Amino acid sequence: MDASDADREIETQYEEAGEFLSELTRKFFGSDLARVVIVPGNHDVHWNRARQAMRPLQTAPPEIAKRALEPESGVRWNWRE
């Protein structure tokens, strides 16, 4: 499968998922999208497109890797908040 076929396939899958989720929202929440939270996983990402959108940092904050692992780090997600 070439890149354009892969792009079309992922777009089709996203459209199908959107229709399915819209129907579930309509059925269970009267189409109130404010009551729905969707959390995609790593398999829901079109990595070729994501990589094309990424740009390397020219400079990174000092010791960012170490800071990211600290319990109260603001660099990464904090589950307590």
RAZIDA-V664908 format. One record per helix or strand of 3 or more residues. SS is the DSSP state (H for helix, E for strand). FROM is the first residue (numbers start at 0). TO is the last residue. If there is no record, write none. Layout:
<<SS | FROM | TO> <SS | FROM | TO>>
This chain:
<<H | 2 | 28> <H | 32 | 34> <H | 41 | 43> <H | 46 | 52> <H | 63 | 67>>
